[in-house]
Amino acid sequence: MEQEEIDKRVKAVEEAYKDFLHRIEESSKEEEKIIAEFERVLTKARMEEIKNSLDTL
């Protein structure tokens, strides 16, 4: 294999790796948003539950 071919393959692997890291970062951001929304919904539901239980007293 010639050096030129090796350089091309290295460049292709580097680009694929950069793309992979970018996708992981974006996925992580999306996951954080989903978790935050889930926590917000749970907190709201729990607060409503507490409010309802206090109303029955």
Kinemage of the C-alpha trace (Angstrom):
@kinemage 1
@onewidth
@group {chain A} dominant
@subgroup {mainchain}
@vectorlist {calphas} color= white
{ca met a 1} P 0.000 0.000 0.000
{ca glu a 2} L 1.339 3.387 -0.954
{ca gln a 3} L 1.638 6.300 1.434
{ca glu a 4} L -0.971 8.240 -0.527
{ca glu a 5} L -3.523 5.453 -0.077
{ca ile a 6} L -2.705 5.225 3.627
{ca asp a 7} L -3.167 8.989 4.002
{ca lys a 8} L -6.561 8.812 2.270
{ca arg a 9} L -7.716 6.017 4.534
{ca val a 10} L -6.482 7.826 7.646
{ca lys a 11} L -8.348 10.960 6.530
{ca ala a 12} L -11.531 8.923 5.946
{ca val a 13} L -11.263 7.322 9.391
{ca glu a 14} L -10.657 10.703 11.022
{ca glu a 15} L -13.753 12.157 9.309
{ca ala a 16} L -15.866 9.172 10.334
{ca tyr a 17} L -14.620 9.491 13.918
{ca lys a 18} L -15.420 13.237 14.008
{ca asp a 19} L -18.911 12.498 12.695
{ca phe a 20} L -19.334 9.753 15.293
{ca leu a 21} L -18.296 12.083 18.133
{ca his a 22} L -20.652 14.777 16.865
{ca arg a 23} L -23.554 12.310 16.778
{ca ile a 24} L -22.775 11.146 20.322
{ca glu a 25} L -22.700 14.750 21.534
{ca glu a 26} L -26.029 15.533 19.856
{ca ser a 27} L -27.549 12.338 21.230
{ca ser a 28} L -26.336 13.223 24.704
{ca lys a 29} L -27.908 16.685 24.469
{ca glu a 30} L -31.201 15.170 23.335
{ca glu a 31} L -31.058 12.641 26.160
{ca glu a 32} L -30.511 15.426 28.694
{ca lys a 33} L -33.543 17.296 27.333
{ca ile a 34} L -35.713 14.190 27.586
{ca ile a 35} L -34.582 13.498 31.145
{ca ala a 36} L -35.194 17.107 32.193
{ca glu a 37} L -38.694 17.029 30.708
{ca phe a 38} L -39.411 13.697 32.391
{ca glu a 39} L -38.268 15.072 35.749
{ca arg a 40} L -40.432 18.168 35.252
{ca val a 41} L -43.492 16.036 34.495
{ca leu a 42} L -42.847 13.797 37.497
{ca thr a 43} L -42.380 16.778 39.787
{ca lys a 44} L -45.566 18.376 38.511
{ca ala a 45} L -47.480 15.118 38.982
{ca arg a 46} L -46.085 14.699 42.498
{ca met a 47} L -46.974 18.279 43.421
{ca glu a 48} L -50.506 17.712 42.128
{ca glu a 49} L -50.720 14.512 44.171
{ca ile a 50} L -49.609 16.354 47.322
{ca lys a 51} L -52.054 19.185 46.648
{ca asn a 52} L -54.927 16.730 46.200
{ca ser a 53} L -54.047 14.901 49.399
{ca leu a 54} L -53.984 18.205 51.318
{ca asp a 55} L -57.354 19.179 49.868
{ca thr a 56} L -58.900 16.044 51.348
{ca leu a 57} L -57.782 16.967 54.852
